[in-house]
C-alpha cells in the first residue's frame, strides 16, 4: 500500500474494480491533481430528481478553474508514520457545497482541516468566494453526516482500492462455498442449488456491468456519460454521498463472491 503524497502510480494488481471507475487504476493523488482543462458543471440547489442536478452546463468558477487545487489535506485513515496527503480541487469543493450534501462552513472546515478560530467560518467563506464558490453564512447541511463525510475524494478512492485488494486476496470465498455445500448432501438438492448459483452469478454480473459503467464526476475527471440519464443520476447521487467509494466497493464485494 502506498502512502506517500508524491507517489503517483499506486498500480493496482486488480483491474476489476473500477471498471466501477477506471479511476481506481490510477493513484488517488494523481487523480486530484490538475492535468487537463476539465470544466466541472455548476450544481444548483433546490432542483432534485434530474441528472441536471449534478451535470449542468460547464462554467468558469470565478478566477479559478475547476481543476485547480484549493488545498492539500492529510489522510484521516493513514497511520501516524505515513505522509499521505490528498489534493482537493475546486470542482470537488463545488460538489461538497452542492446537493446532496450542501455542507456548511463548520463541517467543510473540519474536512479541510482548518483550525478552529473565532472568524474561521468567515475566512473560509472569503477564500471560497475568491474562487467563485458561494457558502452562505448560517447554512444548514442537507445530508446526514457519516464517517464517509470526513473523507475527501482522493482518500475515498484510496480506501475503495485497498478494500478491493483485500476482498480479492483475503476473502475466504472457496472455504465458505465448501462449508455451505457440505450441508446439502442430497443429489437433487445439489443440482437445484447449482442452478440457483448459475442464475445468481448471471444477475450479479449484470449488476457489476452496470456499476462499471458509472461515469460520475470525481476529483478532476468528468467522463463522458454512457448510461441513460435516468439511472446515471442515481449513481451520481450515490457517488456524491460516498465521494467515489460506493460503486467500486460494491463491485469489489460482488467480485469476491463470484
N, C-alpha and C positions, 0 to 999 in steps of 0.2 A: 504494500500500500504506500502510495507516495503522499508526502505531506508538505513538501517544500512549495512555497508560493511561486518560486521561479521555475518549477518544473512544468513543462507544457506538453508532455506526451501521455502519461498515465495509460499506456497501451493496455487495452482490455484483452484478456485471454478468452473472453466470451462474447462474440459478436451478436449473440441472440438478443440481449437487452437492447435496446434502442435501435433496434428497429423501433422500440417504443419511444424512441427518437434516436436517429443516427448520432445525435449529440452525445450519447453516453459512450461512444467510442473515442471521444475526444476528452481532453483534460477540462475539468470544470474551471480551472484557472484560465486556460486559453479561450474558452467559450465566452468568458466575461471580459475579454479584452477587445477593444475596438480594432477590427481588421478590415471592415468594408463599410460603405455608406449604406447602412440598412436603416430605413426610417421606421420608427415604431408608430403604430396608429395611436392617435389620442383617444383615450377611452373616456366616455362621459358617464356621469352618474344619473340614476333615475330611469334609465331605459333598460329593461331586463327582458330576457327571453329571445333575443335576436343575436346572431353572430356579429352584428354591427356593434354590439356592446363592447366587444373586445377587439374588433378589427375594423376600424373606420379609416377614412382616407388619411394617407400619410400627411404629416405636418411637421414643420420645424418647431422645436420647442425652445422659444426664446433665443438665447445666444448659444445654446449647447445643442449638439447633435445627439440623437438617441443612443448612439454607440459610444459616446464619451463616458469615461469613468468618473463617477462622482466621488467615490472613496473606496478604500480597501478595508475590510473588516476581518478580524481574526476568527477562525472557526470555533464554533461553540462545542463541537464534539471531538476536537483534537486533544491529544494528550499534552500535558504541560511541556514536554520536551520537544513538541513539534513546532513548526514555524508556519503553519498553514494560514494563508490569508486569501480572501476571495474578493475580487473586484466587483463593485456594484455600479452598474451602468445607469445612465439617465432613463433608459427605457424600462429597466427593472423598477426604478423608483416610481415611474409613471404607472406601472401595473399595480404596485403596492398601494398607491393612493387612489386607485380607481376600483370600481366594483370587480369582484365581490367583497374584497377586504375593506377598502376605504379606511386605511389606517389613520390614526390621529398622530399628533406630534409626539405624544408621550411614548406610544408603542414604537413608532418609527425610530425615534431617538434611541430607544433601547436596542433595537435591531442593528442600528448603525454604530452602536457602542459609543454614543455621545455621553459625555459626563453630565450628570445632573447638576443643574445650576438654576438660579432664580430666573434668568431670562433664556434658559436653554431652548424652550419651545419657540420663542420669537426669533432667536438666532437661526435655528434650523429652518423656520418658515422663510426668513430673509434669504438664506442660501438657496433654497428651492425656488424662490421667486426669481432669482437671478438667472436660473436656467430654464425658466418658463413653466414651472410647476407650481400650482396653487394648493396650499394647505391651509384651509380656513381655521382660525382660532376657535377653540371650543367644539371642534368637530367630534362626533361620536363614531366609533368604529361600527362597521356594518356586519362583520362576520365574527363568530365565536373564536376566541384565541385558543390555539392548540400549541403543542410543542413544535409543530412544523412552522408556526407563525414566526418563531425566532430565527429560522434559517433563511439565509439569502439563497438565491437560486443556485449559485455555484456549489455551495455546500450540500444542498438538497440533491443535486445531480451526483455529487461525490458519494453521498450516502446511498443513493439508489444503485450505483455501480458496485459499491462494496457489498451491499445486500445481495445483489445479483450474483456476485462471485461466490459468496458464502453459500447461497442456495445451491449453486451448481456443484460446488466442490464438497460440501459438508452435509447436505440434507440426505438422510438415510432412506432414499426412495425405494431401493431394492429390498432392504430389510423390512420396511413397513409392508411392502407388497407381499413378500413371502409370509410374513406373520398373518396378514389378513387371509391369504389363500389357504393356510393350514386350517382355518376354522370352517372350511367348506369342502368336505371330502366327497360328497355325492356327485357323481359324474354329470348328471343332468343339471344340477345347480351350478357346477363349474362352467358348463357350456353356456348357461344363461348369463352368468356373470361375465364371461368373456365377451358376449355380445354387448352387454352394458358398458364394458370398458371401451370397446371399439367405438361405440356411439359417443361416449363421454369424451374420448380423445378427439373425435371429429368436431364436436361442439367447442371444446377447449381451443382447438386450432383456429376455428373461425373467430373466436373472441380475441385470441392473440394476434391474428392477422389484422383485425380491426384496430386494436390498440397500437400496433406497429405502424399504422397509417396516420396516427395522430400527428398533426402539424401545428401544435400550439406554439405561440411565440415564447422564446425562452432566452435569457441572457441577451445577447445582441443579435440573435438569429430570428428570422421571421420566414420560415419555409413556406413554399407555395402549397396552398390547401389542395388536397386530392380527394377528401371525403365530402359528402354532401353537407352543406351548412347546417342542416337540421340535426346532425349528430356531432359535427365538429364543434359546435358552440357548447355542447355539454362537456365534451372532452377538454375544451379550453377552460371552462369553468373549473373543472377538477384540477387541471394543471395550475391554474392561478391560485387555488386554495392550498395546493401541496407544493407549489413552486418548482414543478417539474419532477417531483419524486413519485407521484401517484401511479401513472400508467407504467413506467418502467419497472416499478416494484411489483405490480400485479403480474406483468409479463414474466418477471423472474420467478415468482411463486408458481405460476402455471407451468413454466418450463421445468421446474423441479419435480413436478408430479407427472409429467408426460412420459 
